[in-house]
């Protein structure tokens, strides 16, 4: 089965929402190797200006929603604002490049772990190395890939889509979050497993591609559960398959493609990442604050409403999962016939 392992490290402690209670623990040898700047003694780091979370996709998508919910959840923790800035383009690679080139001082982060760090580099040369140029702070969620069609589509099931693709290769189009994005890679892996062919239509984010689907501009589109939920509840689109190892609780009647005989399971990881070389006190402060945010009513209410799956991992464990995902996609794409 093709899948990205989502096992998460559970180490770490929650801090209270009082800023004065945030204390920073010393780093172990493994963390020192990752961060490259661990002091011998624990120190405190207090941000003196606003912290920026850069999102590499258009507003409304999963990365944008996660960034804004995390920002809201820590508003009473940090003594400075945490602001969200959207910089869409190149399947998130523009935002990742900005952070890779930023000063590792804790004031610029981005939502990573998905397309820009596990997929795009397997499609094109990047100006950054997703395995070396970042300090992952923590992983906060995993997002199963849901494939949906327009509510009045003539293809109301994945079986119908497969039958149409067999009869007329390339006749059905699908929207993704960009060329080389994780959703793009997911469909390419499915094509490799099934021998089918679909027409790819890239967009700047899931919100754009799903609206294009609802408007009839494409036949199918990918999205995470929280991205497709509103349009599904509004009766505009319908989920037909999940590209994960298990069904999504929010859509219990929607089968996985593995159940249909095609073992393709690629969950999208989401977390916060900083430039490489982030000092240990800064890492620990950011990690502990945002980890505590996952236990706040604001975050829990968000996940309950949207169906997003919280999946915590600390920085080193998150990096291991990114590395595994990157290699997995690369190995899979190399099996595809050359165009």
Secondary structure, DSSP 4 states (H G I P E B T S, - for coil): -B-----------PPPS-GGG---PPP-HHHHHHHS---SS-------S-EEEEESS-TTSHHHHHHHHHHHHTTTTSSS-EEEEE---GGGHHHHHHHHTS-SSSSEEEEESSIIIIIGGGTS--SS-TTTSEEEEEEEEEE-EEEEEETT-S--SHHHHHHHHHHSTT-SEEEESSTT-HHHHHHHHHHHHH----EEEE-SSHHHHHHHHHTTSSSEEEE-HHHHHHHHHTTSEEEEEEESSS--GGGTTSPBTTTTT--B--PEEEEEEEETT--HHHHHHHHHHHHHHTTSHHHHHHHHHH--EEEEEEHHHHHHHHHHHHHHHHHHHTTSPP-
